Amino acid sequence: MAAELKAKGVRVVDFGAGEPDFDSPSVAVEKARLSLAEGFTKYTPAAGLTDLRHALLERYRRDFGTPWRELEEVVITVGAKAALFELALALYDHGDEVIIPSPSWVTFAEQVRFCGALPVPVETSADDGFRIHADAVLGALSGATRAILLNSPCNPTGGMLAGDDLRRIVEVAADRDLVVIADETYERFVYDQSSFPSCAALAAEFPNTVLLVGSFSKTYAMTGWRVGYLLGPPEVLGSVAAIQSHATSNPTSFAMTGALAALNGAEDDVAAMIEEFRCRRDLVVAGLNRLSGVSCKPPSGAFYAFPRVSDCYANGQGSLEFASFLLDEAGVAVVPGVAFGADDHIRISFTCSREELDEGLGRIERALA
């Protein structure tokens, strides 16, 4: 609907896009350009460029003390989405259950269902910023549980796991011979604490339990490049690599050389982007809480606000109808919370300029009035 309005020349303020509005790092762009010019356009190993795999192994060893050392313990994928999907195909069978804190990214449950398994949502609460609690996650385990899928920081809520909760979950999973899949796509987008409790830090202690999914899309503003990755035990990653060899073969060759350049040389770009997102978060949360009937806790991470807006609904409305109302009456595009399992909420991406954020919030205020 937003695209149709834009095509008609309507000025739409888009709070829907889940991607940074920053340019990809110049070092990545230049390296990819050189790779193309030099003819690096052929197949690579199906599991990805060897140099990039080695660099990721070193990065996680250096930052988190991970036990992963061999190429068989890392696979480069066509975005984090492919890593998660290939893991689902490798791990889940009919009748398995997968624990997923909710609200959650829309693709998680669909990938589980695709494999004939059952997603088991574990509700989090807006009252504490959608923090993921170990007691709730562990209370959902059953004899059919195969995996626990954690997304911290979370899309759409910005909620996170504390380190002690994360450890408890991994300990219990290891004791029950389950796997913990940690989607840490938003690991650098953390605002209220000095360090991020990564599941990678527990991999040395629980090497057969932890599977780490990451991406270049958000951290390096490289969404269209489609480069993600997976690290974990070679028994599982061998299956993932086999699936990938039949599904996509290798990710794009020159995109991987750009990703390697970003990993090694774009830290200044990342730091500047994160600081800007911190300022935008504060602006958006303050603006939302000034609106009658709207309440929003500051997200701990990611780049989404997930305000509760149900007090603004007319009779019979849900988040889908409310999002349509904002688009029609205010020219503002948001994502309905029902897509993520939370119909009282909408998702607002603060991935546009502060000026656009101010304009969009003003439009919403006038529409609600």
N, C-alpha and C positions, 0 to 999 in steps of 0.2 A: 504493500500500500504506500509506503514511504517512497519507494522507487517510482511508482506511478505518479505521485504528486510532483516529485522532482522533475520527471520527464515533461510535465506540463508547465514547468517554470516556477513552481511554488517553492519558496524558500523554506526548507525544512531544517530544523536544528536536530541533528542526529545523535542521540544518546544511546544508540543501539549497538554500534560497532564494538566488537571485542578485540580490538587491535590498537596498538599505539599509533598515534598520529605523527610520530617522529620518522625521519628518514632512516633507512638502514645505515649502519656505520660506513663511513667513506672507505675505511680499510677493507671492508668486506666487498663493497661494490667494485673497488679497483682490482682486487684479487680475482674476483669472478670474471671481470672484463678481460684481464690478462689471460686467464685460463681459457676463455673462449678464443681469444686472438691466437693463442699458442696451440690450439687444436685439442685441448683437453675435453673432448666431447664423446669419448668412448665409454664402454662399460668399465665399472670398477668391480671389486668383489661385491657379491650380493649383500653382504652385511655392512658395506660402506667403505669409505676411503680409509686406508690403513693409518695414515698420519693423523686424521681426525680422531680415530678410535684411540690411538695411543695418547693423544693430547687430553681426551676426556678421562681416560684411566688415570693419568697423572694429575689432572685437576682435582678429581675426587679423592685420590690418595693424599694429596697435599692439604686439601681443605678439611677432610673429614676422616682421614685415617682408614679409608676403605681397603678391603683385602683384594680388590679386583686388580689384577696385574696383566692378565692374558687377553689377547684379542677375542678369544672365545667368550669373554665375559662382558662384551659391549657390542651392541648392534646399532647402527645408524638407520633411522627409519624416515618415512615420508611424513614428517611431522609427528608430534606426540600422539596424535589420534591413531596413526598406523601402529605405533608401538603398543598402545592399549588394545587395539583390535587384534593384533597378532598374538598378544599375550592371552586374550580371551579365547582365541581359537586353539592355542596350545594347552590351556589349562582347564577350561570348563567343559562339562558334559551335561547331558540331560539330567535334571533333578538336582544339580548342584545349586547351592545358594552362595550369593556374593553380598557381603555387608557393605552398604554405601551410605555414609552420613548424608542427610538431606536437610535443606535444599541442595541439589547437586547439578552439575553440568549435564545437559540433556542427553549427551551421547553415552554416558556411562551405562545407564540402564538398558539402552537399546542394544549395545554391544553384548551385554550379558544375555538378553533375551534371544538375540540372533543365534547364540550357541545352544539354546534350549535350556539354559540355566535360569534361575530366579533371582532378580535383584531384591534385596531386603533393605528397605530404607530405614535409617535411624535418625529420628528427628533431632535437629538442633534448634535453639531458641534465639529469637531476636533480643531477648532480655539481657543476655550476656554476650552479645555480638556474634552469635552463631558459633560459639566455641565448640569444638568437638571434644566430648568427654569420654574417657576410657570406659567408665561404668556403663554408659548407654551402649557403646559399641560392643563390649564384651557380653552384655546382657542379651544381645540379639543372636549370639552364636547358637548353633544347633548341630546335630549330628550330620546334617547335610552341608554345612558350611565348607566351602573350598577356599575362599579368599576374602580378605578385607581390603577394600579399595579406599584409600585416603587421598583427598585432594586438599592440601594445605600449603599456602593460602588457597581459599576456596573460590571458585567461580560457581555461583554468582554472589556469594555473601561477603567474601573477604574474611570469613572466619578461619581460625587457625587451631592447631593442636599445640598444647604446652608440652614441653619436653618430658615431664613425668608421665603424662597421659600416653604419649607416644611409646615410651619404654614399656609401660604396662601392656599395651596392646601387642607389641612385638613379642614380649616375653610369653604371653599366653598363646599367641599364634604359633610360636616355635614349639611350645609344649604340646600343642595339639596337631602338629605337622601341617599347619596351614601356611599360606603365603600372605604377606602384606605387600600390596602394590601401592607405592607412594608416587602419586602424580604431583611433582613439584615444579610444574610449568611456571608458577608465579613466585618461585623461591626468592627472587631479589626484590620483589615488591612488598616489603615489610616496613611498617611505619612506626610502631610504638615500642620496639625493643631493639637492642643493639645486635643481636644475633638470631639466626633462624634455626629452630630445632629440626634439622634434616634427618630423615630416616636413614640416610647414608651413613650417619655417625654410628649406627647400630649394626651395620653390615658385617663388621669384623667379628662381633660377638655372636651374631645370628646369620651366618653366611648363606644358609639354605632357606631363609625366611624372607629376606628383604629383596624386593625388586624395585628399582628406581627408574622412573620415567621423567625425562626432561625435554626441553625444547629450546631452540634458538628463536622461536617466533616472537615471544613477548619480551624477553630480556634484551634482545638485540634489535627489536622492531623489524623482524625479518619474516613476517607472517606468510607472505607469498612465496618465500623461498622453499618452504616445506621441508625443513630439516629438524628432526627430533632424534631422540636416542633412548636406549634402554640399557641398564647395567644390572647384573645379577649373576646367579649361579649358572655355570656353563651347561648344565643339564637342561635347564629351561630355555636358555638363550639359543642353544643348538636347535631346538624345535622352532623357535621364533625365526631364526635365520633361514631354516628350511621353508617355512611358510612364506617368508618374504621373497625367497628365490622364485617361488611359483606365482606370487601375487603381483609384485612390482619390479622384481630384480632390484638393482641398487637405486638409492636416491640419486637425484640429478648430480652429475659429476662436478660441474663448476659451481653449483650451489654449495656443495660440501667444502670446496676450497675457500669460498667466501666465509662460510661458517667457521672454519679453522682460523682465518685471519681475524674474525671478530672475537673468537675465544682468546686469542693471544694479544690483541691490540686495541680493543674497543672499551676498555674499562672506564675511561673518562666520559665517553658517550653514555654509558650505562648509568654512571653516578649522576650525571646531569639530568637524565631523564627521570630517574627515581625521585630526585629532589623536586622536580616540577610536579610529578604526580602527587607527592606529599602535599604540596600547596593546593593543588586542585581538589584533593580529597577534603581538606579542611574547608575550602570554599563551598563545595557541594553540600557537605553535611550541614554546615551552618545555614545555607540557603534553604535546604529541605525542611529543617526543623523550624524555620520561620513560617512555613505554610500551615494553614489551619487544617487539622485532620491528618497531618503527615508526621511520622516520627522515624528517626534514623539514627542508629548507633554508628559511630565512626568505624569503618572497616579496618581490621588489623592489617590486612594485606590485600593483594591484587589491585585492580583499578576499577572496581565497581562499588557503587552504593546500592543498598537493597532495602529501600524504605518500606515501612508498613503504610499502606494507603487505603485500606479497606474502609476507614471512616469517611472517605470521600465518595464511596460508591453510592450510586442511586439504586433504587429497589431492583433486585434481580441482577445487578452488575457483578462481574468478577474482574480479574485483572486484565483479561483479554478485551472486554468491553471498555474498561477504563483506559487502556492503552489506545484503543481506537478513538475514544473521546479526545485524548490529548493530541492525537495526530490530526483529527478533523478540526478541533476547536483552537488548538494552540500551534499546530505545525511542529510538534515535538515528537520524535520517534523514541520510544522506550521499548523494553522487552517485557511482556507479561510474566509475572512470577509463576503462573500456573505451569509454564513450560519447565520450570525447575522443581515443581512440586510444592509451591508456596503461593496460593492464590490470593493471599492478603497483601502481596508485595509486588513491586515492579523492580526491574534492574535498570540502573542508570550507569552507563559507562562514562567515566570522566577522561575520555581519550580524545578530547578536543580542547581548543584554546580556552583560557579563562574568560575571554570575551564571549565566546559562544556559550560557555556554561552560564554566565550571567544572563545572557539573552534568553536562553532556554528556560532557566528558572523563573525569570520574569514572565515569560509567556505562560508557564504553568500556573503561576500565581494569579494572573489575570483570568485564565480560563476557569479556575476553581472559584474565583470570586463571582 
